[in-house]
Amino acid sequence: TSAQRALEVCRLGCISLGALADGHKEVQTIVLDEGFAEVVLEALEWYQLHPGLNQWALWALFNLAYDHQSNKVYMVKKGAVGAVVDAMKRHPGERDLQRQGVAFFFSCLRFEDGIDAARMR
């Protein structure tokens, strides 16, 4: 059906964004500047009951935030922490989804010496 195809497009989009951003600061910045973090967050909200989409969305968010302080601050301000918590609560038995959520929290919420997060973005 068209709904299943739309879900698959979103899932593959999250996988692609995460793969593109993985370890590439310039790409992380471009992806965020073009509004794709918001697209991933909207997909999480729209497809709440689909653990596979949720897992890959959390993976994409992690890769957009990893080792990129201004992206972390931006996503926290955009509500990514709450969205990740909600996804983890909805799917407590999904081990890979839980692992991606924990990785996102570790990346975004850990203290980094010399970084004034309040002044970024």
Disulfide bonds with the S-S distance in Angstrom:
none
